[in-house]
């Protein structure tokens, strides 16, 4: 299968709609979690500006373990009681953090990261992991980013069924 990424244009919501279409096309017909996480990480990392890390952490039954990603090497394990990723997993709520240095218990895997958005991944009541994005800019993520990235995370979860 050949996949060609298209440049995004229009308003931010329009760009996320285009990115979601690309994600659906990229993941269509594939159910492997690792393959889909790897391709989705690459798609988002290269499509959106001002990101220094995009990837997945998967829950192994006791903590979050790094999965496929784009960016510098990452923390391998994150306890559920630590950091933005742990907060998203515990609360089942997307965490949008404007300044990671102000977040209590932030896990600094890359010292260049200044803001972060983490979407929890659940199948029914079972924690699968989190979809994590970091930026070197303060307040990089807004409500449009959150909605767009939650839709992309939902596309990933749908691909596993």
N, C-alpha and C positions, 0 to 999 in steps of 0.2 A: 504494500500500500504506500502510496506517495502522498505526502501532506505538504501543503504550501501555506505558510503563515502570511496573512495579509496585513498591511499597515492599517492601523486604527485611525479613524477620523471622526469629526463631529464633536458634539458635547461629550462630557465624561460619561453620562448614562448611555449615550449612543455607542461610545467606544466599548463600554463593558458589554453591551448587547452583541456587538461584533465579536468580542473576545469569547463570549459564551458560545456563540455559534461555532467558532473555531475549536473550542474545547469539546463540544459535542461531536464534531466531525473527527477530531483527533482520537477520542476515546471510543467512538462507535464500534461496537462489535468486539471490544476487548474487555475482559473481566479481571485480568490479573492486576492485583493491587499495586505491586511494585512497578510494573510497566506503565500503568496509568499515572501513578504518582511521579515517576521520572519524566514522562512526557509533559504532564501538566505543569510541573515545576519549570521546565525549560520554556514552555510556551509563555507562561506568565512573566518569568524573569526577563525574557527578551522583548515582550510586548509593552510592558509598563515602564515608565521612566523612574529614575531615582530610587531604585531598589538595590540593596547589596546582598540580600539573601531571600530566597523563596524555597520553601520545601515542606516536608512532612515529618512529623514525629508520630510513631505508632505506639499504642499502649501494649505492653507485654504482659499485663496482668498485675504489675506492681508499679511501673514507672513508664515514662515516655522515652522511646528509643529513636534516635535519628533514622530517618528513612531517606528516600531520594530527595535531592535538593540541588540548587544552583547557588554558587557563592563560595566564600572561603570555608575551610573545614569548620565543623560545628561541634558544639557540646554533644557528646554521645548519649548521655542519659540525663533526664530532667525529672526529679521527683514531683509528684502531683502537688505537693505543698510549696513548690518554689516557682518563682518567675511568672511571666505573662502566659507562657504555654500551660503551666500547671493551673493557673487561675482560670483559663478558658476551659480546660478539661474538667476541673472541679465544678465550676459554676454552670457549665453548659451554655455559656453566653460568650459571644464574640467579645474579645478584649481589644479595644482601640486605644493605644497609649501614645499620647503626643510627645512625651519626654520620658524615655525609659529610665533615666537616672533618678526620676522622681517616683518611680514605681517601687513600692516596698518589696524587697526580696528579688529584684530583677536579676536574672542570670545573664551575665555579660559574656556571650560566646564570641562576639566580634565587637571590639571596643569602638569601632566606627559607627555602630548602630545607634541611632538617636530616637527613632520612633518605631513602633511595631503594631501589627495587626495580626491577631490569631483567631482563627475560626475553629471551634470544636467540631469533631466528626463523630457522630453517634449513629448507630443503626438500631432503631427502637431505643431501648434503654442501655445498650451496650456501647461503651466507649471504644472507638476504633483508634482515635488519635487526634491530632490537630494539624491544620494547615497554617503555616507560619510565614509572615512576610516582614522583613526588616528594611529600614531605610536609613541612610546617613543624614537625612534631613529631619529637623524637628517638625512635628505636626504634619507629616507627609500624607497621612491618611485622613479622609473626611467621610461623611455619611455615604456619599456616592461610591467611594472605594469600598466601604464596608458592605453595602448592598450588592455591589458587583462581585466582590470576592466571596461573599456568602453564596451567591448563585453558582459560582464556579466550583466551590466546595460541594454544593449539592449535586452538581453534575458529576463530580468525582464519585460521590457516594452512590448515585444512581448506576454508575458504570459497574459497580461491584455486585449488583443484583443479578 
